């Protein structure tokens, strides 16, 4: 992985911060209402779809990236990930209406991860600021983990800024544990990167 922001090109989840084709998740109103106070990452019920990003999504993804990251990836970086065989760039969208069943063309968030030699490496994840705390980041992480299970990966790994407490709590809610630290890893701030991983059950 290239050194830089959170993960490969330099990214991490700001504000929180396979595979799976046409991955979709339907929020459960009864469960979500009961968890609303306990789980700050599920503040509303809605249908979220997650599917592979395409070239036409890059403009929206860059808008979110530049508005979310301290060290944003370039357009070239995202195009590279779309074209890379072992990379997955997934985009989340919200349903425009229950009757139509159509997704909004606007990208609500995205996750980029590699699937290499039995490991899923989450490189970048961000959600549009106006749509945070609606379960979007959770669905994106679920998609990455789901890809790992489909491909019989043994582990999912990531890095996150030491100060990004909200992101770490979100990952911990999935069962990720801290496995190490890289001092002075992030840019001009010389902030440490916390290494986390989630072991997947293998048959």
N, C-alpha and C positions, 0 to 999 in steps of 0.2 A: 504494500500500500504506500502511496506517496504521502510524504509528510505535508501537513498544511492545516487546515481548520479541523472540523470534526472528521474524521475518517480520511478518505483518500485525497480528494482535491482540496480538502481543507474545511470540512464542514462539521457543524454540530447543530443540534436543535435549539433554536432561540425561542424563548417564551415557553417552551415546554421544558425543544431540542434539547411466473416463475415457472418459469414458473406458473404462477397463478394467472390464468387467462380469464378475463371477465369475472374475476372474483367479486362477489357481492355479499353484503351483510345487511340484515334487517334488524333494527333496534327493537327490543321487546319493551313496550311501554310499562308493563307491570313490574318487570325486573328493574328497569332503569329508574322508575319513580322511587322504588324502594332504596336504590343505591345512590340517588342524587346527592344526598348530603354527605355520604361517606366517600364517594368517588368523584373528585372534581373534574375528571376527564370525561364524565358522562352527564353533561348538563341538560341535554335536550334529546328527544327521540326523533330519529329521522333515518331515511334509507340512504346508505352510502355505497357507491359502487367503486371498485378498484380494478383497473385494467391497465395493460401496457401503454405507456405514453408513446405518442407518435410525434413526428417532426412539427406538426401544427400546434402541439402543446407547448413547445419550447418557450414561446413568448410569455405565456402565463406562468410557466415554471420559473423563468428568470425574474419575473416581477415579484413572485413570492420569495425567491432566493435572495434577491437584493434587499428586500424589505425585512428579511429575517436573520441573515447571517452576518457575523462580524467580518468574515473572510469569504465572500461569495464565490461560487464557481462561475466560470465564464460560459458563454453560449457554446463555445467549442467543446468544453468539458462535457456538457450534457449531450451534445450530438455524438461525441465519442462513446458515451455510455449506451446510447440507444443502439449504436452500431456494433458494440462489442458483444461477442458471442456469449461470454460468461457473465455478462452484466444484465441486471433487471432494473428498469426505470418504470415504476408504476405510478399512475396518477389516480387520485381520488376525486370523485364528483358526487354532487348531491342530486337526488331526484327532484325534478321540477314539479311533479304532481303525481299523486297516487293513481289517478285515473289514466294518465297518459303512459306512465311507466318509463318516461324518457329521462335521461340524465342531462344535467346542465352541461353545456360545452365548456363552462368555466372550470378550470382546475382549482380544487379546494386545497389540495396538498399533494405531496409526492414522497416517495421513498426510493432510494437507489441502493442496490446491494449486489454483491457478487456471489456466485455459487461456484466454489472451487474446491475440488478434492475433499468432498465430504464436509465442507464448512460454508455457512452463510455469513458473509461479512457485510454488515449494514454500514454504508458509507455516508449517507446523507438523508435527512428527513426534515421536512418543514411543512407547516400549515399556514394558510392565509390568515393574517392577524384577525380579521373580522369574523373568522369561522373557527377560532380556537375554542377549546373546552366543549366540543360537541361530539367527541368520540372519533374524530377523523384520524388523529395520530394513532389511536389504538387500532383502528381497522387497518391502517397501513402496516403497522408492526405485525398484526395478525397475518397479513398477507405474506410478509417476509418469512415468518415462522412456518406458515403453511407450505410455502415453497420448499423450505428445508425438509419438512416431513415427507413431502411428495418425492423429493430427490434422495431421501434416506440420509440426510446430513446428520452428523453427530453433534454439531454445535453451531450456535449462532453467536457471533462476536460483534462488538462495537466499541467505540471510544466516545467519551463525553467529557466536557469541561468540568473540572472540579467544582466550580461555582454553580453549575447548572443543576440545582437541587431538584427542581420540578421534573426535569427529564429523568434524572436518576430514580426518582420515586416511581415514575411511570414504568420504567424498565423493570424495576424491582417487583412491580405488581404482576409482571409476567413470569417472574422467577429468575430473572437475571441476577447474577452475583458479581461482586467486585473481585477481580483476579490480579490486579496490579495497578501500577501508576507510572506514567512517563513524565518526569519533571520538566518544566519549562518547554512544553511541547507546542503550545499554541502561540504563534505570531509574536507581535510586539508586546503583548501583555505577559508573555512568558508564563502562561498558566499551565498547570499540570493537566494531563489527560488521564482520566480514570478508565481502566480497561474493565469491561464487563462481558460476561458470557452466559448463555443459556444452554444447558445440555439437553439434547433431545433424546427421547427413548427410541432405541432401535430394536427392530425385531430380529 
